[in-house]
Each structure stands twice: as structure tokens, then as C-alpha cells.
Amino acid sequence: MSLIILEAFGQLSRRRSPLSRHSNSEEDLYSVFHARAELMGWSTSSAGTPLYWGMNEAELTAGTDDPRIGWVQVGPETFEVDSPGDFQPAEPPREPYVGVRYADRGGHWRAIEPATFLLPLTECLVDALGRFGDVSLTGFQVMVNYIYPRAAAREVTPMSGLNWFNVSPEPPSQALISFDQGFLGGQSEARLERVLSSKNFRAFKFGPLLAVPDALAVRAPAEYPISSVTPARSGLGLSVTLPEWTASAAGWALAEVINTALGIAPDVRHFTLRLSRVD
């Protein structure tokens, strides 16, 4: 099954909303995340309009010994395009992969990379968590299962409008990205760092490679334990300087690393990345 799990780490200090006394129902992270996604046009609406993703699961986990404060699982939607373009496979995949959008008629489809909607997905999770208390974030982990290799071979720009970060009121922040053994498909971490550092993002700086502490290594989500989520054998991760420590900056950094990695290892089908603040 095609899915993306996004987890948020940090602390959430619960507060009672002034509006709660006017409500006759108890909201949970699932309902609040879903509502936010619909309001912003990021998720499937109640009318069934296909947009970025469809809702699967979400849960608050704050208040436990685990540093994870909440998680969400979504699946990509499908939509029809006028022409199959240059990326139509010889035969349809046997199951719906992340990265492929199929039409019911004619087999026309469009390749949608996970990087395309990772930024709004991160924003939506943080927005939803903030409805339940004051959030102090220390990191995110994203797990992608089943990405169609042919679609992954087409490198895309995850997000334009980087001038958004040129007027950041916050100071730069240091973070570390760790990943699992299969993320680079046998390519070296040095190649990933070399390609990223050669790009001019102005507000973002990738590299150098650093050793990943055990506490910041990737791990399988408790709700979806799979043995393939194990840290990279080299023990190395990628340092990154963010223009600010926000959901937008974190989501963009993760999206660009995924985008670049799929450009050099297009046959990768599933992977896990974790971004952790270290300053």
C-alpha cells in the first residue's frame, strides 16, 4: 500500500482552548489535521475532489516518555491528465505507488514526487498540533513506502519562492538529516553531499557529512514497524543550515534532499529520513 508517515518530535504543552467550552464535541488530531488540510486545499475534500493526499491516520503522542508528539499517515490521491507525456510506463504498476497518479480512463497519468507535497504536509501537521497546545519542535521524520522508480527518475524542483526565507525574522538554525540504509540505493553519502552543496539555494546550506548520534538516527514508527528502517551503515548524516527553524524550512529541506537523492538513485522505492535540530 502506498503511504507516507510524517512524525513530529519535541514538546507539546497542553492548554485549554477558550473555544472549547462552546464546543459539544471533542476533537482529536485526525479531525483537526483533516480540517486544516481541507481549508488550505491540500487534501481530499468531502466532495471527493482529488488534491495532494487522502487522510489515513493521525494521533497525538505527547505526554509519554517518547519525544514524538504526534504523527500522521496519508496516501496520495489520483487525477486525470490530458496526455501521458514522456513518462508513461510500458505497463501500469501492480499497485498504487507514491509518485504516480493514474486516471481511470486511458491510462493517462502524471508523476507526482513526494517532495511536491512534503512542505504542505509538514505545515499541516504543525498547524494541527498547535491547536492542542504550545509546540516546541526538535525534529521530523518522514517514511515513504512504495515510490514508482520511473516517476522518481524525473527530477523536479520541490518549491519555488525561496525568497520567502530571505526576509526571515529568525536567526539561522543548524540541523542534521539522518536516513536509512536503502535511501541512496547504493550511492555514497559523499555524492549526495556533493550534489546538494553545488546548488545555490542562498538561504539553505547542505553539508558537511557528520556522524549521527544514536538518539537522532532513523527508526521504524511504532504503528508501522518494518525491519528495513535501519540507520545507514556508514553512520553518517547530512548537516544542513536552515534560514529559520520553522515547519516551512524543515519541510523544504527534507523535500530537496529527497528530490536530489531520487535524481541520483531513481530505483529506490521506500526510504526514511529524519531531520533534527542540533543548535
Contacts in CASP RR format, 6 or more apart in sequence:
PFRMAT RR
TARGET T0000
AUTHOR 0000-0000-0000
METHOD contacts of the structure
MODEL  1
MSLIILEAFGQLSRRRSPLSRHSNSEEDLYSVFHARAELMGWSTSSAGTP
LYWGMNEAELTAGTDDPRIGWVQVGPETFEVDSPGDFQPAEPPREPYVGV
RYADRGGHWRAIEPATFLLPLTECLVDALGRFGDVSLTGFQVMVNYIYPR
AAAREVTPMSGLNWFNVSPEPPSQALISFDQGFLGGQSEARLERVLSSKN
FRAFKFGPLLAVPDALAVRAPAEYPISSVTPARSGLGLSVTLPEWTASAA
GWALAEVINTALGIAPDVRHFTLRLSRVD
1 95 0 8 1.000
1 96 0 8 1.000
1 145 0 8 1.000
1 146 0 8 1.000
2 75 0 8 1.000
2 76 0 8 1.000
2 95 0 8 1.000
2 96 0 8 1.000
2 97 0 8 1.000
2 98 0 8 1.000
2 145 0 8 1.000
2 146 0 8 1.000
3 56 0 8 1.000
3 73 0 8 1.000
3 74 0 8 1.000
3 75 0 8 1.000
3 98 0 8 1.000
3 144 0 8 1.000
3 145 0 8 1.000
3 146 0 8 1.000
3 224 0 8 1.000
4 53 0 8 1.000
4 73 0 8 1.000
4 74 0 8 1.000
4 75 0 8 1.000
4 76 0 8 1.000
4 98 0 8 1.000
4 114 0 8 1.000
4 121 0 8 1.000
4 142 0 8 1.000
4 143 0 8 1.000
4 144 0 8 1.000
4 145 0 8 1.000
5 71 0 8 1.000
5 72 0 8 1.000
5 73 0 8 1.000
5 142 0 8 1.000
5 143 0 8 1.000
5 221 0 8 1.000
5 223 0 8 1.000
5 224 0 8 1.000
6 71 0 8 1.000
6 72 0 8 1.000
6 73 0 8 1.000
6 74 0 8 1.000
6 118 0 8 1.000
6 121 0 8 1.000
6 122 0 8 1.000
6 125 0 8 1.000
6 140 0 8 1.000
6 141 0 8 1.000
6 142 0 8 1.000
7 68 0 8 1.000
7 70 0 8 1.000
7 71 0 8 1.000
7 140 0 8 1.000
7 141 0 8 1.000
7 142 0 8 1.000
7 221 0 8 1.000
8 68 0 8 1.000
8 69 0 8 1.000
8 70 0 8 1.000
8 71 0 8 1.000
8 125 0 8 1.000
8 126 0 8 1.000
8 129 0 8 1.000
8 135 0 8 1.000
8 137 0 8 1.000
8 139 0 8 1.000
8 140 0 8 1.000
9 67 0 8 1.000
9 68 0 8 1.000
9 69 0 8 1.000
9 137 0 8 1.000
9 138 0 8 1.000
9 139 0 8 1.000
9 140 0 8 1.000
9 141 0 8 1.000
9 276 0 8 1.000
10 67 0 8 1.000
10 68 0 8 1.000
10 69 0 8 1.000
10 135 0 8 1.000
10 136 0 8 1.000
10 137 0 8 1.000
10 138 0 8 1.000
10 139 0 8 1.000
11 62 0 8 1.000
11 69 0 8 1.000
11 135 0 8 1.000
11 136 0 8 1.000
11 138 0 8 1.000
12 60 0 8 1.000
12 62 0 8 1.000
12 63 0 8 1.000
12 69 0 8 1.000
12 70 0 8 1.000
12 129 0 8 1.000
12 130 0 8 1.000
12 132 0 8 1.000
12 133 0 8 1.000
12 134 0 8 1.000
12 135 0 8 1.000
12 136 0 8 1.000
13 133 0 8 1.000
13 134 0 8 1.000
13 136 0 8 1.000
14 62 0 8 1.000
14 132 0 8 1.000
14 133 0 8 1.000
15 132 0 8 1.000
15 133 0 8 1.000
15 134 0 8 1.000
17 131 0 8 1.000
27 131 0 8 1.000
28 58 0 8 1.000
28 59 0 8 1.000
28 60 0 8 1.000
29 58 0 8 1.000
29 59 0 8 1.000
29 60 0 8 1.000
29 70 0 8 1.000
29 72 0 8 1.000
29 128 0 8 1.000
29 129 0 8 1.000
29 132 0 8 1.000
30 55 0 8 1.000
30 57 0 8 1.000
30 58 0 8 1.000
30 59 0 8 1.000
32 128 0 8 1.000
32 131 0 8 1.000
32 132 0 8 1.000
33 55 0 8 1.000
33 58 0 8 1.000
33 72 0 8 1.000
33 124 0 8 1.000
33 125 0 8 1.000
33 128 0 8 1.000
34 43 0 8 1.000
34 55 0 8 1.000
34 58 0 8 1.000
36 124 0 8 1.000
36 127 0 8 1.000
36 128 0 8 1.000
37 43 0 8 1.000
37 53 0 8 1.000
37 55 0 8 1.000
37 124 0 8 1.000
38 44 0 8 1.000
38 45 0 8 1.000
38 46 0 8 1.000
40 120 0 8 1.000
40 123 0 8 1.000
40 124 0 8 1.000
41 51 0 8 1.000
41 52 0 8 1.000
42 51 0 8 1.000
42 52 0 8 1.000
42 53 0 8 1.000
42 117 0 8 1.000
42 120 0 8 1.000
42 121 0 8 1.000
42 124 0 8 1.000
43 51 0 8 1.000
43 52 0 8 1.000
43 53 0 8 1.000
43 54 0 8 1.000
43 55 0 8 1.000
43 74 0 8 1.000
43 124 0 8 1.000
44 50 0 8 1.000
44 51 0 8 1.000
44 53 0 8 1.000
44 54 0 8 1.000
44 55 0 8 1.000
44 77 0 8 1.000
45 51 0 8 1.000
50 77 0 8 1.000
50 78 0 8 1.000
50 79 0 8 1.000
51 77 0 8 1.000
52 76 0 8 1.000
52 77 0 8 1.000
52 116 0 8 1.000
52 117 0 8 1.000
52 120 0 8 1.000
52 121 0 8 1.000
53 74 0 8 1.000
53 75 0 8 1.000
53 76 0 8 1.000
53 77 0 8 1.000
53 117 0 8 1.000
53 121 0 8 1.000
54 74 0 8 1.000
54 75 0 8 1.000
54 76 0 8 1.000
54 77 0 8 1.000
55 74 0 8 1.000
56 73 0 8 1.000
56 74 0 8 1.000
56 75 0 8 1.000
57 72 0 8 1.000
57 73 0 8 1.000
57 223 0 8 1.000
58 70 0 8 1.000
58 71 0 8 1.000
58 72 0 8 1.000
58 73 0 8 1.000
58 128 0 8 1.000
59 70 0 8 1.000
59 71 0 8 1.000
59 223 0 8 1.000
60 69 0 8 1.000
60 70 0 8 1.000
60 129 0 8 1.000
60 132 0 8 1.000
61 68 0 8 1.000
61 69 0 8 1.000
61 70 0 8 1.000
61 71 0 8 1.000
62 69 0 8 1.000
62 70 0 8 1.000
62 132 0 8 1.000
63 69 0 8 1.000
66 222 0 8 1.000
67 138 0 8 1.000
69 129 0 8 1.000
69 135 0 8 1.000
70 125 0 8 1.000
70 129 0 8 1.000
71 221 0 8 1.000
71 223 0 8 1.000
72 121 0 8 1.000
72 124 0 8 1.000
72 125 0 8 1.000
72 128 0 8 1.000
73 223 0 8 1.000
73 224 0 8 1.000
74 121 0 8 1.000
75 98 0 8 1.000
76 96 0 8 1.000
76 98 0 8 1.000
76 99 0 8 1.000
76 101 0 8 1.000
76 112 0 8 1.000
76 117 0 8 1.000
77 101 0 8 1.000
78 96 0 8 1.000
78 101 0 8 1.000
78 102 0 8 1.000
78 103 0 8 1.000
79 101 0 8 1.000
79 103 0 8 1.000
79 110 0 8 1.000
80 103 0 8 1.000
80 104 0 8 1.000
80 105 0 8 1.000
80 108 0 8 1.000
81 101 0 8 1.000
81 103 0 8 1.000
81 108 0 8 1.000
81 109 0 8 1.000
81 110 0 8 1.000
82 108 0 8 1.000
83 108 0 8 1.000
84 107 0 8 1.000
84 108 0 8 1.000
84 109 0 8 1.000
87 109 0 8 1.000
87 111 0 8 1.000
87 150 0 8 1.000
87 151 0 8 1.000
87 154 0 8 1.000
88 107 0 8 1.000
88 108 0 8 1.000
88 109 0 8 1.000
89 148 0 8 1.000
89 150 0 8 1.000
92 102 0 8 1.000
92 107 0 8 1.000
93 100 0 8 1.000
93 148 0 8 1.000
95 146 0 8 1.000
96 102 0 8 1.000
96 146 0 8 1.000
97 146 0 8 1.000
97 147 0 8 1.000
97 148 0 8 1.000
97 151 0 8 1.000
97 269 0 8 1.000
98 114 0 8 1.000
98 144 0 8 1.000
98 145 0 8 1.000
98 146 0 8 1.000
98 147 0 8 1.000
98 148 0 8 1.000
99 111 0 8 1.000
99 112 0 8 1.000
99 113 0 8 1.000
99 114 0 8 1.000
99 147 0 8 1.000
99 148 0 8 1.000
99 151 0 8 1.000
99 152 0 8 1.000
100 109 0 8 1.000
100 111 0 8 1.000
100 112 0 8 1.000
100 148 0 8 1.000
100 151 0 8 1.000
101 109 0 8 1.000
101 110 0 8 1.000
101 111 0 8 1.000
101 112 0 8 1.000
102 108 0 8 1.000
102 109 0 8 1.000
103 109 0 8 1.000
111 148 0 8 1.000
111 150 0 8 1.000
111 151 0 8 1.000
111 154 0 8 1.000
112 151 0 8 1.000
113 151 0 8 1.000
113 152 0 8 1.000
113 154 0 8 1.000
113 156 0 8 1.000
113 158 0 8 1.000
113 258 0 8 1.000
113 259 0 8 1.000
113 262 0 8 1.000
114 142 0 8 1.000
114 144 0 8 1.000
114 147 0 8 1.000
114 255 0 8 1.000
114 258 0 8 1.000
115 156 0 8 1.000
115 158 0 8 1.000
115 255 0 8 1.000
115 256 0 8 1.000
115 258 0 8 1.000
115 259 0 8 1.000
115 262 0 8 1.000
116 156 0 8 1.000
116 158 0 8 1.000
116 255 0 8 1.000
118 142 0 8 1.000
118 158 0 8 1.000
118 251 0 8 1.000
118 254 0 8 1.000
118 255 0 8 1.000
118 258 0 8 1.000
119 158 0 8 1.000
119 159 0 8 1.000
119 248 0 8 1.000
119 251 0 8 1.000
119 252 0 8 1.000
119 255 0 8 1.000
122 140 0 8 1.000
122 247 0 8 1.000
122 248 0 8 1.000
122 250 0 8 1.000
122 251 0 8 1.000
122 254 0 8 1.000
123 247 0 8 1.000
123 248 0 8 1.000
123 251 0 8 1.000
125 247 0 8 1.000
126 135 0 8 1.000
126 137 0 8 1.000
126 247 0 8 1.000
127 247 0 8 1.000
129 135 0 8 1.000
137 245 0 8 1.000
137 247 0 8 1.000
137 250 0 8 1.000
137 277 0 8 1.000
138 276 0 8 1.000
138 277 0 8 1.000
139 175 0 8 1.000
139 250 0 8 1.000
139 274 0 8 1.000
139 275 0 8 1.000
139 276 0 8 1.000
139 277 0 8 1.000
140 250 0 8 1.000
140 251 0 8 1.000
140 254 0 8 1.000
140 274 0 8 1.000
140 275 0 8 1.000
141 218 0 8 1.000
141 219 0 8 1.000
141 221 0 8 1.000
141 272 0 8 1.000
141 273 0 8 1.000
141 274 0 8 1.000
141 275 0 8 1.000
142 254 0 8 1.000
142 258 0 8 1.000
142 272 0 8 1.000
142 273 0 8 1.000
142 274 0 8 1.000
143 220 0 8 1.000
143 221 0 8 1.000
143 224 0 8 1.000
143 229 0 8 1.000
143 270 0 8 1.000
143 271 0 8 1.000
143 272 0 8 1.000
144 258 0 8 1.000
144 270 0 8 1.000
144 271 0 8 1.000
144 272 0 8 1.000
145 269 0 8 1.000
145 270 0 8 1.000
146 269 0 8 1.000
146 270 0 8 1.000
147 262 0 8 1.000
147 268 0 8 1.000
147 269 0 8 1.000
147 270 0 8 1.000
147 271 0 8 1.000
148 269 0 8 1.000
149 266 0 8 1.000
149 267 0 8 1.000
149 268 0 8 1.000
149 269 0 8 1.000
150 266 0 8 1.000
152 262 0 8 1.000
152 263 0 8 1.000
152 266 0 8 1.000
152 267 0 8 1.000
152 268 0 8 1.000
153 262 0 8 1.000
153 263 0 8 1.000
153 266 0 8 1.000
155 259 0 8 1.000
155 260 0 8 1.000
155 262 0 8 1.000
155 263 0 8 1.000
156 259 0 8 1.000
157 259 0 8 1.000
158 252 0 8 1.000
158 255 0 8 1.000
158 256 0 8 1.000
158 258 0 8 1.000
158 259 0 8 1.000
159 252 0 8 1.000
159 255 0 8 1.000
162 201 0 8 1.000
162 202 0 8 1.000
162 203 0 8 1.000
162 204 0 8 1.000
162 252 0 8 1.000
164 248 0 8 1.000
165 203 0 8 1.000
165 204 0 8 1.000
165 243 0 8 1.000
165 244 0 8 1.000
165 248 0 8 1.000
165 249 0 8 1.000
166 202 0 8 1.000
166 203 0 8 1.000
166 243 0 8 1.000
168 203 0 8 1.000
168 243 0 8 1.000
168 244 0 8 1.000
169 244 0 8 1.000
170 243 0 8 1.000
170 244 0 8 1.000
170 245 0 8 1.000
170 246 0 8 1.000
171 244 0 8 1.000
172 241 0 8 1.000
172 242 0 8 1.000
172 243 0 8 1.000
172 244 0 8 1.000
173 241 0 8 1.000
173 242 0 8 1.000
173 243 0 8 1.000
173 244 0 8 1.000
173 245 0 8 1.000
173 249 0 8 1.000
173 277 0 8 1.000
173 279 0 8 1.000
174 239 0 8 1.000
174 240 0 8 1.000
174 241 0 8 1.000
174 242 0 8 1.000
174 277 0 8 1.000
174 278 0 8 1.000
174 279 0 8 1.000
175 239 0 8 1.000
175 240 0 8 1.000
175 241 0 8 1.000
175 242 0 8 1.000
175 245 0 8 1.000
175 250 0 8 1.000
175 253 0 8 1.000
175 275 0 8 1.000
175 276 0 8 1.000
175 277 0 8 1.000
175 278 0 8 1.000
175 279 0 8 1.000
176 210 0 8 1.000
176 212 0 8 1.000
176 216 0 8 1.000
176 237 0 8 1.000
176 238 0 8 1.000
176 239 0 8 1.000
176 240 0 8 1.000
176 275 0 8 1.000
176 276 0 8 1.000
176 278 0 8 1.000
177 237 0 8 1.000
177 238 0 8 1.000
177 239 0 8 1.000
177 240 0 8 1.000
177 253 0 8 1.000
177 254 0 8 1.000
177 257 0 8 1.000
177 273 0 8 1.000
177 274 0 8 1.000
177 275 0 8 1.000
177 276 0 8 1.000
178 212 0 8 1.000
178 216 0 8 1.000
178 217 0 8 1.000
178 218 0 8 1.000
178 231 0 8 1.000
178 232 0 8 1.000
178 237 0 8 1.000
178 273 0 8 1.000
178 274 0 8 1.000
178 276 0 8 1.000
179 218 0 8 1.000
179 232 0 8 1.000
179 237 0 8 1.000
179 271 0 8 1.000
179 272 0 8 1.000
179 273 0 8 1.000
179 274 0 8 1.000
180 218 0 8 1.000
180 228 0 8 1.000
180 229 0 8 1.000
180 230 0 8 1.000
180 231 0 8 1.000
180 232 0 8 1.000
180 271 0 8 1.000
180 272 0 8 1.000
180 273 0 8 1.000
181 228 0 8 1.000
181 230 0 8 1.000
181 231 0 8 1.000
181 232 0 8 1.000
181 233 0 8 1.000
182 228 0 8 1.000
182 232 0 8 1.000
182 268 0 8 1.000
182 270 0 8 1.000
182 271 0 8 1.000
183 232 0 8 1.000
183 261 0 8 1.000
183 265 0 8 1.000
183 268 0 8 1.000
183 271 0 8 1.000
183 272 0 8 1.000
183 273 0 8 1.000
184 191 0 8 1.000
184 192 0 8 1.000
184 232 0 8 1.000
184 261 0 8 1.000
184 264 0 8 1.000
184 265 0 8 1.000
184 268 0 8 1.000
185 265 0 8 1.000
185 267 0 8 1.000
185 268 0 8 1.000
186 265 0 8 1.000
187 261 0 8 1.000
187 264 0 8 1.000
187 265 0 8 1.000
189 209 0 8 1.000
189 232 0 8 1.000
189 234 0 8 1.000
189 236 0 8 1.000
189 237 0 8 1.000
189 238 0 8 1.000
190 209 0 8 1.000
191 264 0 8 1.000
192 238 0 8 1.000
192 257 0 8 1.000
192 260 0 8 1.000
192 261 0 8 1.000
192 264 0 8 1.000
193 206 0 8 1.000
193 207 0 8 1.000
193 208 0 8 1.000
193 209 0 8 1.000
193 238 0 8 1.000
195 260 0 8 1.000
195 264 0 8 1.000
196 206 0 8 1.000
196 207 0 8 1.000
196 238 0 8 1.000
196 256 0 8 1.000
196 257 0 8 1.000
196 260 0 8 1.000
197 205 0 8 1.000
197 206 0 8 1.000
197 207 0 8 1.000
199 206 0 8 1.000
199 260 0 8 1.000
201 256 0 8 1.000
203 243 0 8 1.000
204 240 0 8 1.000
204 241 0 8 1.000
204 242 0 8 1.000
204 243 0 8 1.000
204 249 0 8 1.000
204 252 0 8 1.000
204 253 0 8 1.000
204 256 0 8 1.000
205 240 0 8 1.000
205 241 0 8 1.000
206 238 0 8 1.000
206 239 0 8 1.000
206 240 0 8 1.000
206 256 0 8 1.000
206 257 0 8 1.000
207 238 0 8 1.000
207 239 0 8 1.000
207 240 0 8 1.000
208 239 0 8 1.000
209 236 0 8 1.000
209 237 0 8 1.000
209 238 0 8 1.000
209 239 0 8 1.000
210 236 0 8 1.000
210 237 0 8 1.000
210 238 0 8 1.000
210 239 0 8 1.000
211 235 0 8 1.000
211 236 0 8 1.000
211 237 0 8 1.000
212 231 0 8 1.000
212 232 0 8 1.000
212 235 0 8 1.000
212 236 0 8 1.000
212 237 0 8 1.000
216 274 0 8 1.000
216 276 0 8 1.000
216 278 0 8 1.000
217 231 0 8 1.000
217 235 0 8 1.000
217 274 0 8 1.000
218 229 0 8 1.000
218 230 0 8 1.000
218 231 0 8 1.000
218 272 0 8 1.000
218 273 0 8 1.000
218 274 0 8 1.000
219 229 0 8 1.000
219 274 0 8 1.000
220 226 0 8 1.000
220 227 0 8 1.000
220 229 0 8 1.000
220 272 0 8 1.000
228 270 0 8 1.000
229 272 0 8 1.000
238 257 0 8 1.000
239 278 0 8 1.000
240 253 0 8 1.000
240 257 0 8 1.000
240 275 0 8 1.000
242 249 0 8 1.000
242 250 0 8 1.000
242 253 0 8 1.000
243 249 0 8 1.000
245 277 0 8 1.000
250 275 0 8 1.000
251 275 0 8 1.000
253 275 0 8 1.000
254 273 0 8 1.000
254 275 0 8 1.000
257 273 0 8 1.000
258 271 0 8 1.000
258 273 0 8 1.000
261 268 0 8 1.000
261 271 0 8 1.000
262 268 0 8 1.000
END
